[in-house]
Amino acid sequence: MERAKNGYQIYKVASIREAEDVIATDNDVKQLFYFDDFLGETYYEILTASQTESQITQFVDRIKNTPNKYLMLTTRTVILNQADDKSEKINRSQLLNQQYEIQLSDYSKFEKAEILYNHLYFYRIKENLFNCILQNKFYNTIINHKNYTPRTIESLTDPTKIENLTPAEYHEFITLSLTNPEGIWSRSFHNQINYFDQLFLITLFTFRGKVNEKALIKAYDARLQYEKVSHNQIIKANQFRDSAKILLNGFVISTLIDGENPEREYSFINPSLADFFKGFIKDSFHQKKAIISSIIYIEQLQHFDPDVASIAFESDLQFIVKERVIRDELDSIDKYKLYRMPASILQTVRKYCPDIDIDQLFMDKMAALDFNDTYWIKDAMLYCLLHPKNSEQIKKYIKNDFLNIVDFLVMAIDQPDMARKLPELFALYDQDYQRYFADDKRAESLSNMIINAANYNYRFQKSILENNALSLIEVDKTYLTIHQADINLKNSLMPDVERDIQFERQIDRAFWETKIKENDVLKQEKLKNKEKLIHYYKNSTLTAKTEEKAIDDLFYIANYTKAIQDDTAFDEPPF
């Protein structure tokens, strides 16, 4: 827009040849050439008759050395990385050194709204479908959705997809597309990257879309070795580096995490990618088998967790997990794995092998646990004890050592939620809870566990209060709530037991008065910032009183109906 105001002729071209046909020989003539998606849907399209590597790089060099001439090229980051990696000529042209990358996080809500409106406007969306976007301000749902991307919006407004839809069908189409973006990512995944890049993304998915570089490299190498052995794939020495370079900022982002030992972390560029892979893998036994056969970390199984996941985990896959545990082939990315690993493996066997015989393996892994380390393994132990599988043999095995197990658990438990499960544990194994804790020494251990769990809750509630308290009345109410939680925990674990348990809950008035003053100052600063934001929107040429008001104004422009009836009105958006 700025160039147009300064007298530049704007040309939108579909090929370098078109640009060559209209570029002026007179260096005083101001021209800007806009070449959208200049590398095509895939890198290989640059080898078509319309544009070659040489044509692109030669024209770029010509523009760089010609006064008053500008060239704007747009493409997806993943395609540009691929071209730079594969093409010596494009690499030498140093296009990557002159790029301006727009990430989704750079967009304000108003800019997202403008993108949506522009697509509706220039695609000449029928009035009844446009009204569907207006109804109950449905556009807010769209622009605020976690899976919003410009690519999503293009798909949602594509006339070939929505032309024959009713308003109700269009609303459903938008909702389903945002909730399940498989169709949006499918084309890029299947057509724009190669097989090894696809494996890179699938490996990242197994870590729930985020993991440190060291673990990702090891896991990816393991998957490549599986492909080499099972499918005779030829693996390059630097495949991780090559795939990361292609995918970076197109499918994934890389972040350097500061700390005592800085490390790089990889994650999906958009949460919708995880949704896509869930759908992609869910219905493919082949994909699931390849994942289970090649993972090296137990954390890579999380997407198949039967307690929370919707991906079927067939018996054949359970047998693979069992065999890999037997062969001791699974590791962990947990920094405390030295202490937790035995119990984590036990939990893995129980959780991921629900339909096959694991009795002997489970008992062997249970026997290998060191109860002296119960503090580190209490979570996994509780899960396995409370979910003993439909196996009388396992139940009998646990019953035989039940008192010893509980003795160690009581000393280790330090959280209210875990503490409340004790009576349930006794009932599950037909043990007498009251009789067990009638012993003075065990009753003392139980009292200490209750105090530890109550203190955990107190620290948690206090940390929240420290950041939010604005009055001493609020502090007093919170302390009363904490005290009642202490009493409830004691009564649930020691019903009908006359035992005095002291909970230290003294209110330090001076401390809280200082915190209240600090919080009040922060609150006033937030209010000032909010006022500044409102002031900005009041004085903005593009927005109204607030960003929300500006978005409303954008979609309720009166001449939209006239525009869709008059093709000439679509030369530029009405704002």
NORVEN-V720608 format. One record per residue. RES is the residue in three letters. PSI is psi in whole degrees, 0 to 359 (999 if undefined). D_LAST is the distance of its C-alpha to the last C-alpha in Angstrom with 1 decimal. Layout:
# NORVEN-V720608
res->RES psi->PSI d_last->D_LAST
res->RES psi->PSI d_last->D_LAST
This chain:
# NORVEN-V720608
res->MET psi->319 d_last->12.7
res->GLU psi->319 d_last->15.4
res->ARG psi->320 d_last->18.0
res->ALA psi->320 d_last->16.1
res->LYS psi->333 d_last->15.8
res->ASN psi->20 d_last->19.5
res->GLY psi->15 d_last->20.6
res->TYR psi->139 d_last->21.0
res->GLN psi->127 d_last->21.3
res->ILE psi->125 d_last->19.4
res->TYR psi->125 d_last->21.5
res->LYS psi->120 d_last->21.0
res->VAL psi->152 d_last->24.6
res->ALA psi->354 d_last->26.6
res->SER psi->162 d_last->29.7
res->ILE psi->326 d_last->31.3
res->ARG psi->320 d_last->33.1
res->GLU psi->319 d_last->30.0
res->ALA psi->319 d_last->29.0
res->GLU psi->326 d_last->32.6
res->ASP psi->334 d_last->32.5
res->VAL psi->354 d_last->29.7
res->ILE psi->133 d_last->30.3
res->ALA psi->141 d_last->31.5
res->THR psi->338 d_last->35.0
res->ASP psi->117 d_last->34.1
res->ASN psi->345 d_last->33.1
res->ASP psi->343 d_last->31.3
res->VAL psi->123 d_last->28.7
res->LYS psi->123 d_last->25.6
res->GLN psi->143 d_last->24.5
res->LEU psi->127 d_last->22.5
res->PHE psi->125 d_last->23.5
res->TYR psi->115 d_last->21.4
res->PHE psi->99 d_last->23.9
res->ASP psi->137 d_last->22.6
res->ASP psi->52 d_last->25.4
res->PHE psi->343 d_last->27.9
res->LEU psi->3 d_last->30.9
res->GLY psi->185 d_last->30.3
res->GLU psi->330 d_last->30.8
res->THR psi->161 d_last->34.1
res->TYR psi->325 d_last->35.7
res->TYR psi->343 d_last->38.2
res->GLU psi->345 d_last->35.7
res->ILE psi->350 d_last->35.6
res->LEU psi->8 d_last->39.1
res->THR psi->175 d_last->38.0
res->ALA psi->335 d_last->38.5
res->SER psi->328 d_last->34.8
res->GLN psi->138 d_last->35.0
res->THR psi->170 d_last->37.8
res->GLU psi->316 d_last->38.2
res->SER psi->317 d_last->39.6
res->GLN psi->316 d_last->36.9
res->ILE psi->309 d_last->34.2
res->THR psi->324 d_last->36.2
res->GLN psi->319 d_last->37.4
res->PHE psi->322 d_last->33.9
res->VAL psi->314 d_last->32.7
res->ASP psi->322 d_last->35.8
res->ARG psi->316 d_last->35.2
res->ILE psi->320 d_last->31.6
res->LYS psi->332 d_last->32.9
res->ASN psi->13 d_last->35.5
res->THR psi->125 d_last->33.5
res->PRO psi->150 d_last->31.8
res->ASN psi->20 d_last->28.2
res->LYS psi->133 d_last->27.7
res->TYR psi->147 d_last->25.5
res->LEU psi->124 d_last->25.5
res->MET psi->116 d_last->23.1
res->LEU psi->134 d_last->24.8
res->THR psi->145 d_last->23.6
res->THR psi->167 d_last->26.0
res->ARG psi->144 d_last->27.1
res->THR psi->319 d_last->29.3
res->VAL psi->324 d_last->32.3
res->ILE psi->320 d_last->32.3
res->LEU psi->318 d_last->32.1
res->ASN psi->320 d_last->35.0
res->GLN psi->317 d_last->37.0
res->ALA psi->318 d_last->36.7
res->ASP psi->326 d_last->37.6
res->ASP psi->323 d_last->40.5
res->LYS psi->333 d_last->41.8
res->SER psi->117 d_last->41.1
res->GLU psi->322 d_last->43.2
res->LYS psi->317 d_last->41.2
res->ILE psi->324 d_last->37.8
res->ASN psi->318 d_last->39.4
res->ARG psi->334 d_last->40.8
res->SER psi->347 d_last->37.4
res->GLN psi->39 d_last->36.3
res->LEU psi->324 d_last->32.8
res->LEU psi->335 d_last->33.0
res->ASN psi->350 d_last->33.5
res->GLN psi->21 d_last->30.2
res->GLN psi->151 d_last->28.0
res->TYR psi->114 d_last->25.0
res->GLU psi->127 d_last->25.0
res->ILE psi->117 d_last->22.2
res->GLN psi->157 d_last->23.7
res->LEU psi->325 d_last->22.4
res->SER psi->345 d_last->23.4
res->ASP psi->342 d_last->21.1
res->TYR psi->134 d_last->18.0
res->SER psi->169 d_last->16.9
res->LYS psi->322 d_last->16.2
res->PHE psi->320 d_last->12.5
res->GLU psi->323 d_last->12.5
res->LYS psi->320 d_last->14.6
res->ALA psi->320 d_last->12.3
res->GLU psi->319 d_last->9.5
res->ILE psi->314 d_last->12.4
res->LEU psi->314 d_last->13.5
res->TYR psi->318 d_last->10.4
res->ASN psi->318 d_last->10.1
res->HIS psi->318 d_last->13.8
res->LEU psi->320 d_last->13.8
res->TYR psi->308 d_last->11.4
res->PHE psi->339 d_last->13.2
res->TYR psi->0 d_last->16.5
res->ARG psi->47 d_last->16.2
res->ILE psi->134 d_last->17.5
res->LYS psi->150 d_last->19.6
res->GLU psi->322 d_last->18.6
res->ASN psi->328 d_last->21.5
res->LEU psi->323 d_last->20.7
res->PHE psi->320 d_last->17.1
res->ASN psi->332 d_last->18.8
res->CYS psi->323 d_last->21.0
res->ILE psi->326 d_last->18.2
res->LEU psi->327 d_last->17.4
res->GLN psi->125 d_last->21.1
res->ASN psi->28 d_last->22.3
res->LYS psi->47 d_last->19.0
res->PHE psi->336 d_last->20.3
res->TYR psi->330 d_last->17.2
res->ASN psi->320 d_last->18.7
res->THR psi->320 d_last->21.9
res->ILE psi->308 d_last->20.3
res->ILE psi->339 d_last->18.4
res->ASN psi->358 d_last->21.5
res->HIS psi->142 d_last->24.1
res->LYS psi->335 d_last->26.5
res->ASN psi->15 d_last->26.2
res->TYR psi->129 d_last->22.5
res->THR psi->154 d_last->21.9
res->PRO psi->324 d_last->19.4
res->ARG psi->323 d_last->22.4
res->THR psi->314 d_last->22.8
res->ILE psi->320 d_last->19.3
res->GLU psi->319 d_last->19.9
res->SER psi->322 d_last->23.2
res->LEU psi->342 d_last->21.9
res->THR psi->7 d_last->19.5
res->ASP psi->115 d_last->22.0
res->PRO psi->326 d_last->22.7
res->THR psi->338 d_last->26.3
res->LYS psi->334 d_last->26.8
res->ILE psi->357 d_last->25.1
res->GLU psi->319 d_last->25.4
res->ASN psi->14 d_last->28.5
res->LEU psi->146 d_last->27.8
res->THR psi->164 d_last->27.9
res->PRO psi->318 d_last->25.5
res->ALA psi->319 d_last->28.3
res->GLU psi->323 d_last->29.0
res->TYR psi->317 d_last->25.5
res->HIS psi->316 d_last->25.4
res->GLU psi->321 d_last->28.8
res->PHE psi->316 d_last->27.7
res->ILE psi->313 d_last->24.8
res->THR psi->313 d_last->27.2
res->LEU psi->323 d_last->30.0
res->SER psi->322 d_last->28.0
res->LEU psi->322 d_last->26.8
res->THR psi->320 d_last->30.3
res->ASN psi->89 d_last->32.1
res->PRO psi->24 d_last->30.1
res->GLU psi->315 d_last->33.2
res->GLY psi->329 d_last->31.6
res->ILE psi->317 d_last->28.7
res->TRP psi->340 d_last->31.2
res->SER psi->315 d_last->34.0
res->ARG psi->315 d_last->32.9
res->SER psi->317 d_last->32.5
res->PHE psi->316 d_last->35.7
res->HIS psi->334 d_last->37.8
res->ASN psi->341 d_last->36.6
res->GLN psi->352 d_last->35.2
res->ILE psi->159 d_last->37.9
res->ASN psi->179 d_last->41.7
res->TYR psi->318 d_last->44.3
res->PHE psi->327 d_last->45.1
res->ASP psi->323 d_last->41.5
res->GLN psi->319 d_last->41.3
res->LEU psi->324 d_last->44.5
res->PHE psi->312 d_last->43.0
res->LEU psi->320 d_last->40.1
res->ILE psi->320 d_last->42.6
res->THR psi->317 d_last->44.8
res->LEU psi->322 d_last->41.9
res->PHE psi->323 d_last->41.2
res->THR psi->341 d_last->44.8
res->PHE psi->22 d_last->44.2
res->ARG psi->32 d_last->41.4
res->GLY psi->10 d_last->38.8
res->LYS psi->129 d_last->39.9
res->VAL psi->159 d_last->43.1
res->ASN psi->156 d_last->44.6
res->GLU psi->319 d_last->45.2
res->LYS psi->314 d_last->49.0
res->ALA psi->321 d_last->49.1
res->LEU psi->320 d_last->46.5
res->ILE psi->313 d_last->48.5
res->LYS psi->317 d_last->51.7
res->ALA psi->320 d_last->50.2
res->TYR psi->318 d_last->48.6
res->ASP psi->321 d_last->51.8
res->ALA psi->321 d_last->53.7
res->ARG psi->321 d_last->51.4
res->LEU psi->321 d_last->51.9
res->GLN psi->322 d_last->55.6
res->TYR psi->316 d_last->55.5
res->GLU psi->324 d_last->53.7
res->LYS psi->315 d_last->56.4
res->VAL psi->317 d_last->59.3
res->SER psi->330 d_last->58.0
res->HIS psi->12 d_last->56.0
res->ASN psi->32 d_last->57.5
res->GLN psi->142 d_last->54.3
res->ILE psi->121 d_last->54.7
res->ILE psi->130 d_last->53.1
res->LYS psi->155 d_last->52.1
res->ALA psi->326 d_last->53.2
res->ASN psi->37 d_last->49.7
res->GLN psi->322 d_last->47.8
res->PHE psi->312 d_last->46.2
res->ARG psi->316 d_last->44.8
res->ASP psi->315 d_last->43.6
res->SER psi->318 d_last->41.8
res->ALA psi->319 d_last->40.3
res->LYS psi->318 d_last->38.9
res->ILE psi->318 d_last->37.3
res->LEU psi->341 d_last->35.8
res->LEU psi->127 d_last->34.7
res->ASN psi->358 d_last->31.0
res->GLY psi->316 d_last->30.5
res->PHE psi->327 d_last->32.6
res->VAL psi->162 d_last->34.2
res->ILE psi->153 d_last->33.8
res->SER psi->131 d_last->36.7
res->THR psi->134 d_last->37.2
res->LEU psi->116 d_last->40.0
res->ILE psi->117 d_last->41.5
res->ASP psi->158 d_last->43.2
res->GLY psi->189 d_last->46.6
res->GLU psi->321 d_last->50.3
res->ASN psi->86 d_last->50.0
res->PRO psi->140 d_last->46.4
res->GLU psi->154 d_last->45.5
res->ARG psi->140 d_last->42.6
res->GLU psi->140 d_last->41.0
res->TYR psi->142 d_last->39.1
res->SER psi->163 d_last->36.7
res->PHE psi->145 d_last->34.2
res->ILE psi->337 d_last->30.7
res->ASN psi->139 d_last->29.4
res->PRO psi->336 d_last->31.5
res->SER psi->338 d_last->30.7
res->LEU psi->321 d_last->33.1
res->ALA psi->320 d_last->36.0
res->ASP psi->321 d_last->35.1
res->PHE psi->313 d_last->35.2
res->PHE psi->328 d_last->38.6
res->LYS psi->314 d_last->40.0
res->GLY psi->321 d_last->39.4
res->PHE psi->319 d_last->40.6
res->ILE psi->329 d_last->43.8
res->LYS psi->316 d_last->44.5
res->ASP psi->12 d_last->45.8
res->SER psi->103 d_last->47.5
res->PHE psi->323 d_last->51.0
res->HIS psi->313 d_last->51.3
res->GLN psi->317 d_last->48.4
res->LYS psi->318 d_last->49.8
res->LYS psi->318 d_last->53.3
res->ALA psi->320 d_last->52.1
res->ILE psi->308 d_last->50.4
res->ILE psi->327 d_last->53.4
res->SER psi->342 d_last->55.8
res->SER psi->350 d_last->54.1
res->ILE psi->155 d_last->52.7
res->ILE psi->350 d_last->54.6
res->TYR psi->138 d_last->53.2
res->ILE psi->334 d_last->53.7
res->GLU psi->338 d_last->50.1
res->GLN psi->355 d_last->48.9
res->LEU psi->353 d_last->50.2
res->GLN psi->326 d_last->47.9
res->HIS psi->345 d_last->45.6
res->PHE psi->9 d_last->48.8
res->ASP psi->115 d_last->49.9
res->PRO psi->342 d_last->51.3
res->ASP psi->335 d_last->50.6
res->VAL psi->340 d_last->46.8
res->ALA psi->159 d_last->45.9
res->SER psi->9 d_last->45.4
res->ILE psi->121 d_last->46.6
res->ALA psi->141 d_last->50.1
res->PHE psi->90 d_last->52.8
res->GLU psi->161 d_last->55.6
res->SER psi->323 d_last->59.3
res->ASP psi->324 d_last->59.4
res->LEU psi->324 d_last->56.8
res->GLN psi->321 d_last->58.7
res->PHE psi->323 d_last->61.8
res->ILE psi->315 d_last->60.0
res->VAL psi->313 d_last->59.0
res->LYS psi->312 d_last->62.5
res->GLU psi->323 d_last->64.1
res->ARG psi->328 d_last->61.8
res->VAL psi->316 d_last->62.7
res->ILE psi->320 d_last->66.4
res->ARG psi->3 d_last->66.0
res->ASP psi->48 d_last->64.2
res->GLU psi->358 d_last->61.2
res->LEU psi->136 d_last->58.5
res->ASP psi->190 d_last->57.3
res->SER psi->151 d_last->54.7
res->ILE psi->1 d_last->52.0
res->ASP psi->127 d_last->53.0
res->LYS psi->345 d_last->54.1
res->TYR psi->25 d_last->56.9
res->LYS psi->334 d_last->58.0
res->LEU psi->326 d_last->61.5
res->TYR psi->326 d_last->62.1
res->ARG psi->344 d_last->59.9
res->MET psi->313 d_last->60.4
res->PRO psi->316 d_last->63.5
res->ALA psi->326 d_last->61.9
res->SER psi->321 d_last->58.6
res->ILE psi->319 d_last->60.5
res->LEU psi->315 d_last->62.3
res->GLN psi->323 d_last->59.1
res->THR psi->315 d_last->57.7
res->VAL psi->314 d_last->60.8
res->ARG psi->317 d_last->60.5
res->LYS psi->320 d_last->56.8
res->TYR psi->5 d_last->56.3
res->CYS psi->55 d_last->59.6
res->PRO psi->340 d_last->59.8
res->ASP psi->8 d_last->61.5
res->ILE psi->168 d_last->64.1
res->ASP psi->113 d_last->67.3
res->ILE psi->11 d_last->66.7
res->ASP psi->306 d_last->69.5
res->GLN psi->319 d_last->71.6
res->LEU psi->316 d_last->68.7
res->PHE psi->313 d_last->67.3
res->MET psi->323 d_last->70.7
res->ASP psi->316 d_last->71.3
res->LYS psi->325 d_last->68.0
res->MET psi->318 d_last->68.7
res->ALA psi->335 d_last->72.1
res->ALA psi->352 d_last->70.7
res->LEU psi->143 d_last->68.6
res->ASP psi->104 d_last->69.8
res->PHE psi->345 d_last->69.6
res->ASN psi->342 d_last->70.1
res->ASP psi->26 d_last->66.5
res->THR psi->329 d_last->65.3
res->TYR psi->319 d_last->62.8
res->TRP psi->337 d_last->60.7
res->ILE psi->9 d_last->61.2
res->LYS psi->322 d_last->61.1
res->ASP psi->309 d_last->57.7
res->ALA psi->321 d_last->58.8
res->MET psi->314 d_last->62.2
res->LEU psi->318 d_last->61.0
res->TYR psi->311 d_last->58.8
res->CYS psi->323 d_last->61.7
res->LEU psi->324 d_last->64.2
res->LEU psi->349 d_last->61.9
res->HIS psi->69 d_last->61.2
res->PRO psi->8 d_last->64.6
res->LYS psi->161 d_last->63.9
res->ASN psi->70 d_last->66.2
res->SER psi->112 d_last->69.2
res->GLU psi->328 d_last->72.4
res->GLN psi->317 d_last->73.6
res->ILE psi->316 d_last->70.7
res->LYS psi->317 d_last->71.1
res->LYS psi->319 d_last->74.8
res->TYR psi->316 d_last->74.2
res->ILE psi->320 d_last->71.9
res->LYS psi->321 d_last->74.3
res->ASN psi->335 d_last->77.1
res->ASP psi->19 d_last->75.3
res->PHE psi->312 d_last->73.2
res->LEU psi->320 d_last->74.7
res->ASN psi->317 d_last->74.4
res->ILE psi->313 d_last->70.8
res->VAL psi->323 d_last->69.9
res->ASP psi->314 d_last->71.9
res->PHE psi->322 d_last->69.6
res->LEU psi->316 d_last->66.4
res->VAL psi->323 d_last->67.2
res->MET psi->336 d_last->67.7
res->ALA psi->328 d_last->64.4
res->ILE psi->133 d_last->61.9
res->ASP psi->20 d_last->59.8
res->GLN psi->141 d_last->56.9
res->PRO psi->315 d_last->57.0
res->ASP psi->320 d_last->55.5
res->MET psi->320 d_last->58.1
res->ALA psi->321 d_last->60.9
res->ARG psi->347 d_last->60.3
res->LYS psi->350 d_last->60.9
res->LEU psi->309 d_last->64.6
res->PRO psi->323 d_last->66.0
res->GLU psi->322 d_last->64.1
res->LEU psi->317 d_last->65.7
res->PHE psi->317 d_last->69.2
res->ALA psi->321 d_last->68.8
res->LEU psi->326 d_last->67.6
res->TYR psi->20 d_last->70.8
res->ASP psi->44 d_last->73.1
res->GLN psi->149 d_last->73.9
res->ASP psi->104 d_last->75.1
res->TYR psi->311 d_last->72.5
res->GLN psi->319 d_last->74.6
res->ARG psi->320 d_last->77.7
res->TYR psi->315 d_last->75.9
res->PHE psi->9 d_last->74.8
res->ALA psi->338 d_last->78.1
res->ASP psi->129 d_last->79.3
res->ASP psi->318 d_last->79.0
res->LYS psi->318 d_last->77.7
res->ARG psi->326 d_last->75.0
res->ALA psi->322 d_last->74.1
res->GLU psi->319 d_last->73.7
res->SER psi->320 d_last->71.4
res->LEU psi->319 d_last->69.3
res->SER psi->317 d_last->69.1
res->ASN psi->322 d_last->67.9
res->MET psi->318 d_last->65.3
res->ILE psi->317 d_last->64.0
res->ILE psi->316 d_last->63.8
res->ASN psi->318 d_last->61.9
res->ALA psi->320 d_last->59.4
res->ALA psi->321 d_last->59.0
res->ASN psi->325 d_last->58.4
res->TYR psi->313 d_last->55.7
res->ASN psi->320 d_last->53.9
res->TYR psi->314 d_last->54.5
res->ARG psi->320 d_last->53.1
res->PHE psi->311 d_last->50.0
res->GLN psi->322 d_last->49.4
res->LYS psi->321 d_last->50.2
res->SER psi->324 d_last->47.7
res->ILE psi->316 d_last->44.9
res->LEU psi->323 d_last->46.3
res->GLU psi->330 d_last->46.4
res->ASN psi->354 d_last->42.7
res->ASN psi->343 d_last->41.9
res->ALA psi->131 d_last->44.8
res->LEU psi->359 d_last->44.0
res->SER psi->156 d_last->47.3
res->LEU psi->333 d_last->51.0
res->ILE psi->318 d_last->50.8
res->GLU psi->321 d_last->48.3
res->VAL psi->314 d_last->50.6
res->ASP psi->318 d_last->53.6
res->LYS psi->319 d_last->51.9
res->THR psi->319 d_last->51.0
res->TYR psi->325 d_last->54.6
res->LEU psi->320 d_last->55.9
res->THR psi->317 d_last->53.8
res->ILE psi->318 d_last->55.0
res->HIS psi->318 d_last->58.6
res->GLN psi->324 d_last->58.3
res->ALA psi->322 d_last->57.0
res->ASP psi->312 d_last->60.0
res->ILE psi->317 d_last->62.4
res->ASN psi->320 d_last->60.7
res->LEU psi->316 d_last->61.1
res->LYS psi->315 d_last->64.7
res->ASN psi->328 d_last->65.5
res->SER psi->332 d_last->63.9
res->LEU psi->342 d_last->65.9
res->MET psi->59 d_last->69.1
res->PRO psi->139 d_last->69.6
res->ASP psi->27 d_last->72.8
res->VAL psi->121 d_last->73.7
res->GLU psi->87 d_last->75.0
res->ARG psi->125 d_last->73.7
res->ASP psi->122 d_last->72.2
res->ILE psi->123 d_last->69.1
res->GLN psi->122 d_last->67.8
res->PHE psi->117 d_last->64.1
res->GLU psi->107 d_last->63.4
res->ARG psi->55 d_last->60.4
res->GLN psi->133 d_last->61.0
res->ILE psi->118 d_last->58.0
res->ASP psi->97 d_last->57.8
res->ARG psi->319 d_last->56.5
res->ALA psi->318 d_last->56.1
res->PHE psi->313 d_last->54.0
res->TRP psi->328 d_last->51.7
res->GLU psi->321 d_last->51.3
res->THR psi->315 d_last->50.2
res->LYS psi->319 d_last->47.7
res->ILE psi->318 d_last->46.3
res->LYS psi->317 d_last->45.8
res->GLU psi->316 d_last->44.0
res->ASN psi->324 d_last->41.7
res->ASP psi->320 d_last->41.0
res->VAL psi->315 d_last->39.9
res->LEU psi->322 d_last->37.6
res->LYS psi->317 d_last->36.1
res->GLN psi->322 d_last->35.5
res->GLU psi->319 d_last->33.8
res->LYS psi->320 d_last->31.5
res->LEU psi->320 d_last->30.6
res->LYS psi->318 d_last->29.9
res->ASN psi->321 d_last->27.6
res->LYS psi->319 d_last->25.8
res->GLU psi->321 d_last->25.6
res->LYS psi->320 d_last->24.2
res->LEU psi->315 d_last->21.4
res->ILE psi->319 d_last->20.6
res->HIS psi->320 d_last->20.8
res->TYR psi->314 d_last->18.4
res->TYR psi->329 d_last->15.7
res->LYS psi->329 d_last->16.6
res->ASN psi->8 d_last->16.1
res->SER psi->141 d_last->13.1
res->THR psi->344 d_last->10.1
res->LEU psi->341 d_last->7.9
res->THR psi->170 d_last->10.1
res->ALA psi->217 d_last->12.3
res->LYS psi->323 d_last->16.0
res->THR psi->169 d_last->16.5
res->GLU psi->320 d_last->15.0
res->GLU psi->319 d_last->16.0
res->LYS psi->322 d_last->14.4
res->ALA psi->320 d_last->11.0
res->ILE psi->317 d_last->11.5
res->ASP psi->314 d_last->12.8
res->ASP psi->321 d_last->9.9
res->LEU psi->316 d_last->7.6
res->PHE psi->344 d_last->10.4
res->TYR psi->25 d_last->11.4
res->ILE psi->130 d_last->8.7
res->ALA psi->334 d_last->11.4
res->ASN psi->14 d_last->10.8
res->TYR psi->317 d_last->11.3
res->THR psi->317 d_last->15.0
res->LYS psi->320 d_last->14.7
res->ALA psi->318 d_last->12.9
res->ILE psi->345 d_last->15.7
res->GLN psi->344 d_last->18.2
res->ASP psi->104 d_last->17.2
res->ASP psi->330 d_last->17.2
res->THR psi->344 d_last->15.9
res->ALA psi->354 d_last->12.5
res->PHE psi->18 d_last->12.0
res->ASP psi->323 d_last->11.9
res->GLU psi->153 d_last->8.4
res->PRO psi->149 d_last->5.7
res->PRO psi->52 d_last->3.8
res->PHE psi->999 d_last->0.0
